[in-house]
Amino acid sequence: MSVIINSTNVDRLRKATEHSIELEISEKPEVIVTDHTSGSGEAHVVNMERLDCTCADFEHNCSDGEYCKHVWYSVLRRTGML
């Protein structure tokens, strides 16, 4: 996992640790991540092998080395950091 350190990526990492997010195991290598902070309860699928997500932020704003808060949360949970 290579990471670009920029203000946007750091902000996404911060949100992954501060927001009320739930992770549900799906079919490997996928997990379902839901952020309850905004009240929408919208769920997104994160592929843990490719480190990609179905959310609009990932699809439209993330380039190589940048990850949305859903991917960050999933990685942090997988590594036991959350």
DALINWO-V298864 format. One record per pair of residues at least 4 apart in sequence whose C-alpha atoms are under 6 Angstrom apart, sorted by sequence separation. I is the first residue (numbers start at 0). J is the second residue. If there is no record, write none. Layout:
i = (I | I)
j = (J | J)
This chain:
i = (14 | 25 | 46 | 55 | 56 | 57 | 61 | 66 | 68 | 76 | 25 | 35 | 46 | 52 | 61 | 75 | 76 | 24 | 34 | 45 | 75 | 23 | 33 | 45 | 23 | 33 | 44 | 22 | 33 | 44 | 22 | 32 | 43 | 57 | 21 | 32 | 43 | 21 | 31 | 20 | 31 | 20 | 30 | 19 | 20 | 30 | 19 | 29 | 19 | 29 | 18 | 28 | 29 | 28 | 15 | 11 | 12 | 11 | 15 | 12 | 3 | 2 | 3 | 1)
j = (18 | 29 | 50 | 59 | 60 | 61 | 65 | 70 | 72 | 80 | 30 | 40 | 51 | 57 | 66 | 80 | 81 | 30 | 40 | 51 | 81 | 30 | 40 | 52 | 31 | 41 | 52 | 31 | 42 | 53 | 32 | 42 | 53 | 67 | 32 | 43 | 54 | 33 | 43 | 33 | 44 | 34 | 44 | 34 | 35 | 45 | 35 | 45 | 36 | 46 | 36 | 46 | 47 | 47 | 68 | 67 | 68 | 68 | 72 | 71 | 64 | 64 | 65 | 64)
